[in-house]
Structures are given as C-alpha cells and as structure tokens.
C-alpha cells in the first residue's frame, strides 16, 4: 500500500503531465485513510485558487459534510502558499506534512508564516521536508523544461 506522501507525489506527476505545476496533495482521516487526493488544477479549470491543497480540502470537507476537518492530516509536495495556509487553518487540519520548501511563495515557514500570525485561530502541527528531494526535483524538472 502506498503512503500518503507517495500518493501526493503521484498526484504531482499527474499534474505535470496535464501541464500544471507539479504539486500534489492528499487528505487523510484520523485513522490515516485517504479521503481525497489530487494535484494542481489551475490551468485546467482556469481557476487561480485550484491549488492541490484547496482541491483536496474541498473534496474532503464535502465528504465529511463539514468545513472543519479536525484530526485530519494534509500531505502536500510543496510548502503551502499563504492562501492555502489560511484555508488549512480554517479547515482545522491537525497536521501538515510537506515536501519541498518554497522560499519565494511559501506561507508556512517562509513569507508571511500564516500559522505564526496572532490573527490565525488554528495552528496545525507542521512536518517539513517529507520526501523533500524528490518533491523538489519534480519542480526543477518541470520548470527546466519550460525555460
């Protein structure tokens, strides 16, 4: 059985094949079962908010029948941006596991550090660097091919 981060990496590869920035995300329930998995859909859906994290948070919330995913974990191949970090806080995600750091666009450990702001009402645990080398290489390959 594939781990959640392996499934997120699979989703990132699938996103790259669709011409999307290769970011994949997975939401797991309190027992560790996969509730939702997908990759970026920004280009396909012509939607600037269709980041992998938001796509899976929407699906998981719809399946749970609530906007709060207490005790759920998010696995994502790239450090969430500020928009996604705020959505993660609103969703009350228990723990965020991410692969590659994003010094330019990140919102968790870089940039505005959303979870550290006094206006942030929920601060999930953050586990950084999960399969970081592999996640970062997917992004490097994607952008190298476009330059």
Rosetta blueprint (number, residue, H / E / L):
1 X L
2 X L
3 X L
4 X H
5 X H
6 X H
7 X H
8 X H
9 X H
10 X H
11 X H
12 X H
13 X H
14 X H
15 X H
16 X H
17 X H
18 X L
19 X L
20 X L
21 X L
22 X L
23 X L
24 X E
25 X E
26 X E
27 X E
28 X E
29 X L
30 X L
31 X L
32 X L
33 X L
34 X E
35 X E
36 X E
37 X E
38 X E
39 X E
40 X L
41 X L
42 X H
43 X H
44 X H
45 X H
46 X L
47 X L
48 X L
49 X L
50 X L
51 X L
52 X H
53 X H
54 X H
55 X H
56 X H
57 X H
58 X H
59 X H
60 X H
61 X H
62 X H
63 X H
64 X H
65 X L
66 X L
67 X L
68 X L
69 X L
70 X L
71 X L
72 X L
73 X E
74 X E
75 X E
76 X E
77 X E
78 X E
79 X L
80 X L
81 X E
82 X H
83 X H
84 X H
85 X H
86 X H
87 X H
88 X H
89 X H
90 X H
91 X H
92 X L
93 X L
94 X L
95 X E
96 X E
97 X E
98 X E
99 X E
100 X E
101 X L
102 X L
103 X L
104 X L
105 X L
106 X E
107 X L
108 X L
109 X L
110 X L
111 X L
112 X L
113 X L
114 X H
115 X H
116 X H
117 X L
118 X L
119 X L
120 X L
121 X L
122 X L
123 X L
124 X L
125 X E
126 X E
127 X E
128 X E
129 X L
130 X L
131 X L
132 X H
133 X H
134 X H
135 X H
136 X H
137 X H
138 X H
139 X H
140 X H
141 X H
142 X H
143 X H
144 X H
145 X H
146 X H
147 X L
